[in-house]
Amino acid sequence: MTLFKVFDRSGDGAIDYEEFLRGVRGGMNEFREALTRKAFKIMDKDGSGILDLDDIRQTYNAKHHPDVKAGKKTEDEILYEFLDTFEAHHSDNKEDARDGRVSADEWTEYYNNVSMSIDRDDYFELMMNNAWNLKGDKVTKKGWGGEI
């Protein structure tokens, strides 16, 4: 029974795949945690410690998303879905507690789940750099508000 409680992080009486992997592999090492903290700081444009729609709007361009182009969703709806991706993976977060704001803990928990399926630190680093330009070596232009 004790082992079951260790694996059942959500406390729902069942062990899902992510809970099982987390129980076997554990959390991220310090190297990976540092990468996730660096990415969070890049996204947290106002330095509040919370990612919200305004932070995401400055870094994530949704206007070319297929659902936006087809008129099915607004850019803000896509941005909220982006934020919800990180909230959904937070082990302490229940469905009714999603607020459209991502804390550093929610961000880290999401990447804990991603990290479990990546064996090598150098590949995790490559993935994080490709996603968030951690090294600052990619030249990008803001794609919001008609700019490309």
N, C-alpha and C positions, 0 to 999 in steps of 0.2 A: 504494500500500500504506500509506503514512503517513497519508493522509486516512482510510482505512478504520479504522485504529487509533484515530484521534481520535473517530470516530463510535461505534465498538464499545466503549463504556465498560465493559461487563461482561466483555469478553474471550472471549466464547463463539463467535466466528467469524461472527456474524450481527449485522445492524443492525435493531433493532426500531423501531417508530414513535416511542417516547419517546426513544430514543437519537438517532434522526434529528433530531427536533425540538430536542433539547438541543444537538446539534452546530450546527444552523442558528441557533437563537435565543440560545443561551448560557444562563448562569445568571441568577438574579434580580438586579435592581438593589438598591442599598443600601436604598431605601425599602421594598421588599417584604421584604427580609431582616429589617429592623427589625420589621416587622409579625409575621413568623413567630417571631422571638425573643420578642416580647411575648406571643404566644399560648402559646408553650412555657412561659414563666414562670408564666402563669395556670394551666396544667395541672399544673405541677410543684409540687404542694402542699407537699411536704416539703423543697423546695429542694435535692434531691440531684443535680440535673442529669440524672436519668434518670426517665422516666415508667414507672411500673409499675402493677400492678392496683390498688394502694391509692390512687394518685393519680387514676386514671381513675374509680374507684368514687365518689370525692368530687364529680366533676363531670359524669359521663356516666351517665344513668339508662337502664338496660336492661330494667327490669321491664315496660315497655309494648311491647317489641319483639314482633312477631308470633310469632316462634318460641318466645319465653319464654311468652307467653300461651297458646300451643297446647301447651306442655309438651314441645316438641321439643328445646329447649336450656335450659341454666341461664343465669342472669344472668352468671355468671363466664365461661361459654363465649362469650357475646356480647361481653363486655368484652375477652377475649383476641383475638377476631376484630377488634375495633376497633384494638387495639394492633398486630396483625399487618398491618393496612392500611398503617401507617406503616413497618414493618420491610420489607415486601415491595418498597417503592420505593427502598430504599437501595441504591445502585449497588454497593457493596462487600459487601453482605450476601448470602450464599448460603443456599439453602433450609434446610440443616442448621444454620445459625448463628442462626436465629430463636430468641429466648430469652424472649419475652413482656415485654421491656423496650425502651423507645424512647429512644435517645440524641438529643441536640440535632441531631447530624448526620443521623440517620435522619429526624427530623421535618422538617428543612430540605430534605432531598432529596425527600421527598414533596411539599412545597410548591413546590420547583423544577419538578417535573413538572406540578403543577396550574397554576403560573404561566405555563408555556409556551403554554397555550391561552387565556390572558387577555391581550388587547392593552393594555388601559388600566389604569394604576395605580389610578385612583379606583374602578374596578369590582373590582379585586383587594382593595382596602381594604374596600369594602362587603361583599364575600364573607367576608373574615376577621372583620370586626366582627360580622356576622350569625352566624357560626359560633362565635366565642369571646368575644363581648361585650367587645372590646378597650377600648371607651370607658367601660365600666362603667355604661352608661345604661339597661340593661334590668334590671328587678326580677325576680329569679327566686327560686324556693323550691327547696330541695333535695328531690328526689323519691325519695330512697333510704330504705329501711327503713320503708315504710308512709306516709311523708310525701308530700304532693303540693303 
